[in-house]
Amino acid sequence: MMTLHTPGPWHLAVYVNERDEMFPPHIVGLLDNYSVADCCGGDDLDLGNGRLISAAPDLLEACEAAIVALSDDAPGGALSEANRRAVRLCRAARDKAYEA
């Protein structure tokens, strides 16, 4: 698959001015300090969104690893329903990350 995003890792940066006012969370790619995304405000919802966005490269890597691990041939040749469901969910999440 082609990489269509800034490579991870990413981190969440929150800036506070001298009046203790918080700016919207800012997600930064650590490899080149490239701005990846900004959230719209500075409340708890925006901070949560920022944490989730900053985890995106790690979550994508985890999905790709889970697909491989859960798809390995099981003893007797059959995957459990839980493994099949997990693989479907991981593939759907991975594919969503690469949609145009």
VENKA-V872308 format. One record per backbone hydrogen bond with DSSP energy under -1.0 kcal/mol. NH is the residue of the N-H (numbers start at 1). CO is the residue of the C=O. Records with the same first field share a line. If there is no record, write none. Layout:
NH->CO ; CO
This chain:
11->28
13->26
17->21
20->17
23->15
26->13
27->37
28->11
29->34
30->9
33->29
36->27
37->27
39->25
47->43
48->44
49->45
50->46
51->47
52->48
53->49
54->50
55->51
56->53
59->55
60->56
61->57
62->58
63->59
64->60
65->61
66->62
67->63
68->64
69->65
70->66
71->67
77->74
84->80
85->81
86->82
87->83
88->84
89->85
90->86
91->87
92->88
93->89
94->90
95->91
96->92
97->93
